[in-house]
Amino acid sequence: MTATGLHPPRLTVLRVFALLALLSVLVSAGCVWHILGQSTNPLFSRRADVTIPDLAGMTRDQAEADLQSTGLHLVWEEVYNPAVEPGQVCAQQPAAGRTVKKGQTLTVSVSLGTQWLTVPDLTGEDRDQALQTLRDMGVAVAVEFLHDNTIDPYTVVRTEPAAGQPVAAGQMVKAVVARPIPDPNRQVPNLAGLSLAEARSRLQERGLTAVVRPAGTTEGTVRSQDPYAGALVRVFSQVYLYVG
């Protein structure tokens, strides 16, 4: 009891819940306001707009001076680019002219110029393995065959440019590869007793030409042949088939 004899007002359950709800709304609104103040999302951020300048051809010092008042977060990277002088900006992301929010990350690439590589010594290596080594280096590859039966077939004889020479990344390197000289001789198969169609097919597989006797015969069985079975003849030679 107070001096007046009245009880102090009591908070009802509904009033408590109302106060908690209001407090929750205020806290949520404060959080959202803080998030929007930190966000760089162009749809929701409260941050100021920034138009990204064109930095192409600038040095890093020049670009940093140009960006000093933008409030952008800069990330620098160095890349090989033979088309741009070393030390100059060769790329940027986002691109020049884009409108972003203050605090946005801007990645700026500075050229290292041409990437120079050294041609490895691949002499005697297997062709496929050597070509893969060159591709893995980052150079273009060409192949030239050298017919020579004194060198292990399909191995590298030399490269152009030669081993130990400098070459720019992406430049062409030619591998000269040994290939055996084709044997011009063919062994005549035994065709006796075969059908004319089968005998023609076997000769064709060996690069030889069938001449049928009697002329104009289109089917039958081979009775004899000339040259004889096992004879060595030049590729594209004629073999006479006597059909009966």
Number of C-alpha atoms within 10 A of each C-alpha: 7 7 6 6 7 8 9 8 6 7 8 9 8 9 11 11 11 12 11 12 12 12 12 12 12 12 12 12 12 12 12 12 14 13 14 16 14 14 18 20 14 15 9 12 18 18 18 14 16 18 14 20 16 16 22 17 18 16 18 17 11 14 18 13 10 14 17 11 10 17 14 18 12 15 12 12 14 16 16 18 19 14 10 18 17 19 17 23 26 24 21 20 13 15 16 14 11 12 14 20 23 23 18 20 16 18 17 22 23 26 23 19 18 18 15 14 17 15 20 17 15 21 17 17 17 16 21 11 12 19 22 11 14 19 13 10 15 15 19 15 15 13 14 13 15 17 15 14 12 10 16 16 19 19 22 28 19 18 21 13 16 17 14 11 14 14 18 16 18 16 13 16 21 18 25 20 25 24 19 15 12 9 8 10 15 18 17 22 17 17 21 18 14 16 16 23 13 14 19 19 14 18 22 13 9 15 14 21 18 19 17 19 15 12 10 8 13 11 12 14 18 22 15 17 21 13 18 16 14 11 13 15 16 14 15 16 16 16 19 17 24 20 22 13
